[in-house]
Amino acid sequence: MRLQDAILAVAQQPGSTRARADLAMMLQQFNVPHYDTVWEAAARVAAARGDFFDALSICRLHMPGERQNIFIDEVVKAYMHAPPSRATRPVAPKPRNALQLPKDTKLLIQLGVQLGKEVSDVDITNFVSMPDIPIFGDLPEPLLSVLAKNMVPVPLQRGELLIKQGTRDRSCFLVTQGRMRVVQERSDGGQVELAQLDAPAVMGEISLLTANSRRASVVAETLLMAWKIDAHLLSQLGGMHPSLIPQIRTLIRMRLVSNLMRSNRLFAELGEKERMRFLQTFTMHTADVGAEIVREGVPSSGLFILMHGKGTVSVQGRGVIGELNEGDVFGAPSFFRSEPSKVTIAVPEGGLLLQLSKQAYQKLLQSFPHLDQTLRELQLMRY
């Protein structure tokens, strides 16, 4: 694209975020003074169109620091306080179809900056409706501004990794644009697709609660816009908004349960009513690094499902004889036979577990008496 074409595009489509951004990019490539004012205009146009995260992306990626803070405060306030009755499409700024372009390059650049930064007829409050923001959508205005100013923008191309399995990073990602795929490499060399998700979504949140390495990779299936939120920022927000951390814990449980329902035979063999009732009897626990969940020679305290992490199975005198992955059930032989376990099962890096106690199971059998036989017929008796 030529500079002349970029200028004409803004003149003809002054309400187009894309046209403003193209002009700003071209002026930036020419290292033109004040090109950042055109980026700010592009962000303002996006905000006026109701594209909150497009405006935020442009702001955080292209505007200078102090201007970022002022702009974010203004936009968050407008979006948080605009009455629903104002949520109507804005009147587009009038195009300038008869614009004459100078032939002199210096004058052409000056015109580009002047036209590109002109937003006097762009009103942010014309069309504002806060988008769906998983978990963080309930934050009050001051904290939403803190989040918007401090989370780190992560733009990705198709095929790039947002999260890499095996890495350690105490952070999560708020994905606001695009589609992604969650895959897991297993120890046998196979790959399992756990989910395909569209924005908006929060990814990687389990790492905020455990010290485990990432247990799956997240791959961009399309152009992706994500925002990195580290443990320090989350702690800061959680201290000022106490309900935030419980919301994250609920999301984690729902995400893990969804994966479990999709991949585990234990639940696949049960009817819908039995499945939900059965699941509700489990309690979730965080296991410390190196914790032994089941000990050889000791009766298992319950039936366990490994929700997040990696387990090892060992026998005294023989060492490690097997491994467990997410969704695997263990403790079943000792649980069902009421006898000491023949193996020790540990989580070297810690993890998240679902546990069904003997007492809870006996209570469940009162509602589903045939459940016992169903579970015994499944191949759960290995460990």
C-alpha angles and dihedrals in degrees: 000000000000123000089244091056092049092051093048091049091057091045091052096038107029090160094056116107090196093055093050092046092050091051092046091051092051093048089048091053088054088050089233116179113254094015086138089069088065090051089052090051089052090052091049092050090051091050091049090052090055094253098134098171094042088055091047092048093052091045096050096041101042114017124086117257103258093043088051092058094047093047094047092050090050095048096044090050092049093048095044096048106035110115115238091245089069094056095107131121113280123244105254116240112257115263123238101223097165096058114145115212119215117232094219109095094217092052090045091055091048090052090049093054093043094048095039096054096044108112103143091126095046113100118190092203094058093090118006128152120154109240124233108281111185113231094343097061092090094058114119118247099267093050094044087055090050090051093047092050097047110035111096120241114235113186114188137189123223111287096022121125121248092179126016121210113243097027124116119225127146096219143093132211131232105210111203103170135030141017128284141189125220114212134173129204112218126211091251090062095257125127125223123198107219100181149338114222138183127212136295095063142125115233134188094019094139091072088066091066103037138043091228123127115249109287098200141022126241114212126192110241092184136007102311134201115196136167123216116223114187128204093257093056091044091050090050092051093042091053090056096038109037097189092062098081094049088051090054091049089052091050091051092052092048092047094049093045090050090053090046094052089052099049111024123092091205090070098030091064094052127082119249094257093046092045096056094041091048092049093050090060092062122090123211120234135182111226120210123235109286094007116161106223097179121025127206111250094019125096112252113255091220150329109291136202119196105227100172130007138030127286133206126209116208139173125205110260094013103060123210112002101169150002135232128212135192112303095024117135119219141171090050101126094052092039097053098036095041091227136122116285117255093209141043116233119196138170107225094194097030123247150179121285140186113217129196111197123212091244093052091047093052089051091050091053089062089067098035109029094172092055092088093060092044092055094045091054091056118088094254098119100088097093 
